Amino acid sequence: MYASRTYVFRGSASGITTTPYRTYSSTQTNFGRRVRGLGTSNNNDLGNVAVGSDNAISVYYDGAAAAATSIPVTSFTDLDAAWDVNNDGYADLVHANRVGVSAPMLNIYLHHGGPSGYFANPSTSFSTTASAYGVWVAGAGDVDGDGYGDLLYSYQGGAAAVRFGSSAGVSARLVALTGSGTTGYGRGVARLGDLNRDGYADAWVGDPDWSGEFLCSDDQRIHRGAAGTVAGRPSQIVTPADNGCRSYGPSLY
């Protein structure tokens, strides 16, 4: 069986180094299909790295050469740093999977961080409406300004939403985000930081227009955060100058 590899490159005063600092290798199926820098989950100011495969998420702490946490997954689709959803001082991790074929359920799982790192068992999980496509997740940051990290998720051809954090973790409170109605809407989500410096994190949803074998009229939708909420309708729609079937923006990180 062949091994897949993922590389970590350090930053420096002159930019990214050209020699890998770490090389992570595994025979897990599709190891490296998602790689995310997670910040610190154990509150020691050293960064962590998560590497996704079809069967597991491997977490490497503090630049270590070996994974210290392995989170088992089934039909993995996406992962991201969830920031600090319950505001306990430790960063959290969110991942998603797709179960079924013709009308799959799309499941989202939150793993809290703690003094020893991420918990392998999720503290919270919830499911979205069935979709024939994949599901994307992102830590949205604090979009509503209450001090708790929020989650952003979508599924292509369906919908997108922000679900808010609380002292107990992910709450049931959410805001559904308005799409274009195309089958490409929701193909990718990302935290944007605070674009307009108003003190609230903003959210991005990919909205490529899926037309046959091509992605056409590729709009990207920005939803601005605000006190206690996030804009359900897009605050800004970004469209490339050359907007002809270019697969623009199905992924942003």
N, C-alpha and C positions, 0 to 999 in steps of 0.2 A: 504494500500500500504506500502511495506517495504522500509525502508531508507537504502541507501548505505553510507559508511563512508570512509573518507580519513584522514590519520594521518600525522602530522608534528612532527619530532623529532629534537631537537636542538643538535648542536655540543657542545663539551666541551674540556677542556685540556686533558681529559682521553678518549675521543672518543664520539661516539653518545650516547646520553642519552637513557635509556630504557623506560622512561615514556613519553607519547606524550605531547608535548607542546600545540598543538591544535588538536582538532578532528572536522573535517568538515563533516556535515551530510546533505543529500538531498534525496528527493524522485524522482529526475530526473532519467530517464532511463539510466542505465549504468554509473551513476555518479562515477567518479574515473577511468574511462577506460584509461585516460591519465592524469598524474600529472607532472607538470614541475615547477622547481624553475626559476624565471624570472629575478633575479637581481632586480634592481630598475628602474621603469619607470618614477617616478616623481622626480628623482634626489636628493633624501634625504638620500641615502646610506643605506636604509633599504630594505631587500629583500621582494619580492612578490611571491605568489604562484598562479598558474593557475590550475584548475581542469576541465577536459572535461567530457561531457556526450553526449548522442545522440542529445540533444536539445539545449545545451548552454555551454559556457565556463564561469566559475565563477572565478573571480580574487579577491584574498584576499591580501590587501596591508599591508605592514609593520607589519606582524604578527597578524593582526586583527582577531577577532573571527567571523566576518561576511563578506560576499562578498560585495564589493563596486561597482564592475562593472560586468554586465552580458552581454555577447556577444551571441546573438541568432545564432544558427547554424542548419543546416539540413544535415542529413547523415554524421555526423562528423567522420573523420578518424584519424587526428593527429594534434598536436600543438607543438610549441617550442618557446623559446626566440629567437627573430630575431636580438638581439643585437641592434646596432644603425645604421639602414640602411641609413638614411639621414644625419647622423653626426650632429644632433642638440643638443646632450647632453642627450637625453632621450632614454631609451631602447624601442624596438618595440616588437611586438608579431606577429607570423605567424600561421595560421591554414589552414587546408585543409578539403574538403568534397568530397563525391562521389555521383553524381546525376544520377539516371537511373539504369537499371538492366542489360539488354543484352549488351549494348554498352555505358556505363556511361561516362559522362564527369567528369574529375577530376579538381576541382577548388581550387585555392590557394589564400588566402586573407592575406593582411598585415595591421595590426593595429598599428598606430604610438602611442608612449607615449607622455605625456605632463605634465605640472605642476600638473594636477589633476589626472593623471593616464592614462590608455589606453583609446583611443576613441572606443566606441562601434561599430561605422560604419567604415568599412575598407577604407583606403586611396587608396589602389591599389588592384586589383584582376586580375587574368589571369587564363586561362584554358589550360590543357594539352590534348594531343591526347587521345581519348577514350581507355579504358582498362577494362578488365574483373576483375581486381584486385583493391586493395586499392592504396592510394597515401600516401607518407611519405614526411615530410618537416623538415628542420632544419635550424637554424641560423648558417651559416658557419663561422662566424667571418669575418675578412678582409683577404680574400685569395689573393687579388691582390695588397695589400699595398697602396691603394689610400685614406685610412682613412674612407671609408664607409663600413658598414656591408653588407655581401652578403648572398644570400639565396641558399640553396641546397635542391633539391627535386627529387623524383623518383616515378615511379609506376612500380609495379612488373610485369615482363613479357614484359616491354616496354623499358624504358630508364631512364637516370638520367641526371641532368644538374645543373650547377651553374648559377644563374642569379644575376647580379651585382647591388650594390646599387649606389646611386648618391644623389646629393643635393635635387633632386626632389622626392626621394624615389627609388623604384625598377625600374631599367631601362629595356629597351628591349634587352640590350646586354647580351649574354649568351654564355657559352661554354658547348656543349654536351659532356657527359662523355661516354667512350667506355665500353661496357659490354661484357659478354661472349657469349651472344646470347641464354642463357638458360632462361626458363620461370621463374626462381627464381630471375633473376637479378633485382636489385632495391628494394628488399624486406628489407627496412630499410636504413636510412641515418643518419649521425651524424657528428657534428663538433669535430675534434680531438685536437684542439689547434695547437701549432707549434711544430710538432714532431722533426724536425731536427734543430730547433733554427736558422732558416734563416730569421726570421722576417715576415714570411707569414703563415697564418693559413692553415691547411690541411683538406681534406675532406675524409669521409669514405662512401662507398656504399656496402651494403650487396649483396652477389652473391651466395646464396645457390642454388645448382642444383636440381630443383624440378623433381623427378623421381617417378611417380606414387604417392604412399602415403608417400614417404619418401623424405628427403632432403639429397642428396648425393653430394660428391665432393664440400664441402662447402668452397668456397674461399671468402675472404673479400678484397675489393680493396681500396687502399689508393691513392688519387690524391693530389699531392703536389701543394701548392700555389706558385706563382712566380710574378715578377713585371708585373703588368697589365693583368694578366691572371691566369689560373689554368691548370694543366696538363689534357688534354682530355683523354689520355691513362693512365692507372694506373702506378704510380711510384713504387708501391710495391704491391704484392699480398700475403696475409697472408693465409696460409692453415694449419689446425691443423695436428699434427703428426698422430693421429688416425682419418683418414678422411673417415669414413664409415657411412653414413646415420645417423648422430648424431644431426641434426638440429643445427649445429654450426653457431652462429653469425647472425641469422635473426634479432636480435635486439641488439643495442649498444647505451648506453647513458652515 
